[in-house]
Amino acid sequence: MSEYELDARRLLCPMPVIKTQNKVKELAVGDILSVICTDPGVLSDIPAWARINGHELVGSYENDTEITITIRVGS
Amino acid sequence: MLAVRVLQEQGIEVEGINFYTGFCVEGHTHAIRNHDKDKQKRNNALWAAEQLGIKLHIVDVIEEYKDVLLNPKHGYGANMNPCLDCKIFMVNKAVEWVKDNHKDGFDFIITGEVIGQRPMSQRKQTMPIVAKESGADDILLRPLCAKNLPETRPELEGWVDRDKLYDFSGRNRKPQMALAEQFGFTDYASPAGGCCFLTDKNYSDKLVDLWKGRGSREYEMDDIMLLKVGRHLRPKPEFKLIIARDAGESKFLEGYRKQFVTIQVVSHNGPLTIVDGDICSDDFELAAGIVARYGQGRDAEQVEVQISESGKELQTIMIKPLPSEKVLEEWHV
């Protein structure tokens, strides 16, 4: 299991979702990916994308300027 | 959603493809603004896929889409919307997807089109054009109006029962709403369409102005994003001001500080402004005066304005905000 970080700052949805989707294709089952974003829309979109594609939402963290969403790659 | 569920009712497995052109209207774009903060933030394609229990593949077609927008074989609609070429392009991309993912057993493509529902791409005359020019030919099925169209391969092969498809037509959406109710859909996205900024007159005007200002129809993703944000004023042909309309937009424009000259009133609350184009120092006072007009110091005798350019020393000037009558109507894009 490896951990990765993806920079999706300044991108508006669905670009953070597309970048997440494309990055996950390169990863192995069980890998952890943290996506750093600025569009609050990711709070609903990345978890929704993860649910319908069989990945697990590990958590989300939000500060004044950025949102970090962490997922575990499913099979 | 209806077209997918009609097929699911026949036991057919469906997956969704959503193409992102950069011009898609999404709640998130509006959610940048403060007054839209309470609006539900969701990507409708993802939301619909989840309701339907299907996988969704979101495909970035921003680069390829430029040719569709710049050179539409079938022309534009009322604004800069190349709807027919757009539909042909997207169905073609779906055909490519079916070929590339043949191992997963995709056999045909469906769309939710209804004859006569849209004035450009969904007419009886244009539906065969989409099928032919996209390369989909007889593997393109429109479940909601299939009975008004010639039989397609999925019907002829018996993969789909034509008797259980529909014959909807026209702009009246009552039959679709009744079917939605029958399927138990209480919420659905964009019932009247309009999911593309290119159909919007204000947006199209800004796009044409951008091209005119640059003397070129080239564009990048940031350009088309910035057309969705702020108040756009072009006081001189060489540059345009993009003035945030509230704190949400100011925050969004902060991300562009390194790419653009920015102007901000610092003695009073006011919007962050970015300068798109080439501004010379002789025009700083004009630009600062306009920007000051949109801040809380608009009635002050003088306000302090900072002009920032990446890699250069910060400039501060004192300026009297331009009175409203001096902000010319023709500057507004």
HADDOCK unambig.tbl for C-alpha pairs under 7 A between the chains (distance, minus, plus):
assign (segid A and resid 10 and name CA) (segid B and resid 255 and name CA) 6.26 0.50 0.50
assign (segid A and resid 13 and name CA) (segid B and resid 28 and name CA) 6.53 0.50 0.50
assign (segid A and resid 18 and name CA) (segid B and resid 58 and name CA) 6.18 0.50 0.50
assign (segid A and resid 18 and name CA) (segid B and resid 59 and name CA) 6.96 0.50 0.50
assign (segid A and resid 18 and name CA) (segid B and resid 60 and name CA) 6.99 0.50 0.50
assign (segid A and resid 41 and name CA) (segid B and resid 28 and name CA) 5.55 0.50 0.50
assign (segid A and resid 41 and name CA) (segid B and resid 41 and name CA) 5.52 0.50 0.50
assign (segid A and resid 41 and name CA) (segid B and resid 42 and name CA) 6.45 0.50 0.50
assign (segid A and resid 44 and name CA) (segid B and resid 41 and name CA) 6.89 0.50 0.50
assign (segid A and resid 44 and name CA) (segid B and resid 42 and name CA) 6.01 0.50 0.50
assign (segid A and resid 45 and name CA) (segid B and resid 42 and name CA) 6.19 0.50 0.50
assign (segid A and resid 45 and name CA) (segid B and resid 43 and name CA) 6.16 0.50 0.50
assign (segid A and resid 48 and name CA) (segid B and resid 46 and name CA) 6.53 0.50 0.50
assign (segid A and resid 49 and name CA) (segid B and resid 46 and name CA) 6.44 0.50 0.50
assign (segid A and resid 52 and name CA) (segid B and resid 50 and name CA) 6.05 0.50 0.50
assign (segid A and resid 52 and name CA) (segid B and resid 54 and name CA) 6.95 0.50 0.50
assign (segid A and resid 52 and name CA) (segid B and resid 55 and name CA) 5.75 0.50 0.50
assign (segid A and resid 53 and name CA) (segid B and resid 55 and name CA) 6.09 0.50 0.50
